[in-house]
Amino acid sequence: MAAEPDARPLDGPAGGDAGLPYLIARVEHAIAGRANLALGALGLTIRQMGALDIVSRNPGISSVELARQVLVTRQTMNSMIVDLTTKGAINRTPTGTGRTIALVLTEEGKTLLAKAREIAEKVEREVLGSLDEDETATLHVLLRKILSSA
């Protein structure tokens, strides 16, 4: 059985109970910071890894849709696509309908994504080390439930 968490409220920036949004932001910052540091060995950020993952599951996705799913601006996504194309991770193919470009993972991109997933899973295990398997599964379910209704 896992130890009970400290029930004291986490002080927020103005003192007192920080509330759920602040706690979630702190957790995201901690996880993303570690993940970005670890993924740096591959020349990737967590958002770039997310973009590769989304492209792998949605071959032909547009940069506009990818930006929406990765939660970045179109300008940021364009810069990210240039970087990932330079790395040989994705190909850009005109669709023939205006300026829309279809994005597809290359073989190099698939290999890079597999390595990135291994690193991200290791970081996740480290960050969630105080949770048992059931707690980790419950956390995943609850976060997905929150996202589906947000």
C-alpha positions as CSV (number, residue, x, y, z in Angstrom):
1,M,0.0,0.0,0.0
2,A,1.3,3.4,-0.9
3,A,2.0,5.9,1.9
4,E,-0.7,8.5,2.4
5,P,0.1,11.9,0.7
6,D,0.8,14.9,2.9
7,A,-2.6,16.5,3.5
8,R,-1.2,19.9,4.0
9,P,-2.2,22.4,1.3
10,L,0.5,23.4,-1.1
11,D,1.2,27.1,-0.8
12,G,0.3,29.0,-3.9
13,P,2.1,32.1,-5.1
14,A,0.0,34.2,-2.7
15,G,0.0,31.7,0.1
16,G,-2.8,29.4,1.2
17,D,-4.3,26.5,-0.7
18,A,-3.0,26.6,-4.3
19,G,-6.0,24.9,-5.8
20,L,-6.1,22.3,-8.5
21,P,-5.1,24.5,-11.5
22,Y,-1.9,25.5,-9.7
23,L,-1.1,21.9,-8.7
24,I,-1.6,20.7,-12.3
25,A,0.6,23.4,-13.6
26,R,3.3,22.5,-11.1
27,V,3.1,18.8,-12.1
28,E,3.2,19.7,-15.8
29,H,6.2,21.9,-15.3
30,A,8.1,19.2,-13.4
31,I,7.3,16.5,-15.9
32,A,7.9,18.6,-19.0
33,G,11.1,20.0,-17.6
34,R,12.5,16.5,-16.9
35,A,11.2,15.2,-20.3
36,N,12.7,18.1,-22.2
37,L,16.0,17.6,-20.5
38,A,16.1,13.9,-21.3
39,L,14.7,14.3,-24.8
40,G,17.4,16.9,-25.5
41,A,19.8,14.0,-26.1
42,L,17.8,13.3,-29.2
43,G,17.5,16.9,-30.2
44,L,13.8,16.9,-29.4
45,T,11.4,18.7,-27.0
46,I,8.3,17.1,-25.5
47,R,6.1,19.1,-27.9
48,Q,8.1,17.9,-30.9
49,M,7.7,14.3,-29.6
50,G,4.0,15.0,-29.3
51,A,3.9,16.3,-32.9
52,L,5.7,13.2,-34.1
53,D,3.3,10.9,-32.2
54,I,0.3,12.7,-33.7
55,V,1.7,12.6,-37.2
56,S,2.4,8.8,-36.7
57,R,-1.2,8.2,-35.8
58,N,-2.6,10.6,-38.4
59,P,-0.6,10.4,-41.6
60,G,-1.4,13.3,-44.0
61,I,-2.4,15.6,-41.2
62,S,-2.2,19.3,-42.0
63,S,0.1,21.7,-40.1
64,V,-2.9,23.7,-39.0
65,E,-4.5,20.7,-37.4
66,L,-1.2,19.5,-35.9
67,A,-0.7,22.9,-34.3
68,R,-4.2,22.7,-32.8
69,Q,-3.5,19.3,-31.3
70,V,0.0,20.1,-30.0
71,L,-1.4,23.4,-28.5
72,V,0.9,25.8,-30.3
73,T,0.4,28.6,-32.7
74,R,0.7,28.0,-36.5
75,Q,3.9,30.1,-36.5
76,T,5.4,27.9,-33.8
77,M,4.3,24.8,-35.6
78,N,5.8,26.0,-38.9
79,S,9.1,26.4,-37.1
80,M,8.8,23.0,-35.5
81,I,8.0,21.4,-38.9
82,V,11.1,23.0,-40.5
83,D,13.2,21.6,-37.6
84,L,11.6,18.1,-37.8
85,T,12.0,18.1,-41.6
86,T,15.7,19.1,-41.3
87,K,16.1,16.2,-38.9
88,G,14.6,13.9,-41.5
89,A,11.7,13.0,-39.2
90,I,8.8,14.1,-41.4
91,N,8.0,14.7,-45.1
92,R,5.9,17.6,-46.3
93,T,3.8,16.9,-49.3
94,P,1.5,19.4,-51.1
95,T,-2.1,18.2,-51.2
96,G,-3.1,20.0,-54.3
97,T,-5.7,22.0,-52.5
98,G,-4.4,25.4,-51.9
99,R,-1.5,25.8,-49.6
100,T,-2.3,22.8,-47.5
101,I,0.7,20.5,-46.8
102,A,0.2,16.9,-45.7
103,L,2.7,15.7,-43.0
104,V,4.0,12.1,-42.9
105,L,6.5,10.4,-40.6
106,T,9.6,9.1,-42.4
107,E,11.4,5.9,-41.4
108,E,13.9,8.1,-39.5
109,G,11.0,9.8,-37.8
110,K,9.6,6.4,-36.7
111,T,12.9,5.4,-35.2
112,L,13.3,8.8,-33.5
113,L,9.8,8.6,-32.1
114,A,10.4,5.1,-30.7
115,K,13.6,6.3,-28.9
116,A,11.7,9.4,-27.6
117,R,8.9,7.2,-26.3
118,E,11.4,5.1,-24.4
119,I,12.9,8.2,-22.8
120,A,9.5,9.6,-22.0
121,E,8.3,6.4,-20.4
122,K,11.4,6.4,-18.2
123,V,10.7,9.9,-17.1
124,E,7.1,9.0,-16.4
125,R,8.2,6.1,-14.3
126,E,10.6,8.3,-12.3
127,V,8.0,11.1,-11.8
128,L,5.2,8.7,-10.9
129,G,7.5,6.5,-8.8
130,S,5.5,7.2,-5.6
131,L,2.3,5.8,-7.2
132,D,1.5,2.1,-7.5
133,E,0.2,0.6,-10.8
134,D,-3.4,1.1,-9.8
135,E,-2.9,4.7,-8.8
136,T,-1.0,5.4,-12.1
137,A,-3.8,3.8,-14.1
138,T,-6.4,5.8,-12.2
139,L,-4.5,9.0,-12.8
140,H,-4.4,8.3,-16.5
141,V,-8.1,7.6,-16.6
142,L,-9.0,10.7,-14.6
143,L,-6.8,13.0,-16.7
144,R,-8.3,11.7,-19.9
145,K,-11.8,12.2,-18.4
146,I,-11.0,15.8,-17.5
147,L,-9.6,16.4,-21.0
148,S,-12.6,14.9,-22.7
149,S,-14.9,17.3,-21.0
150,A,-12.7,20.4,-21.2
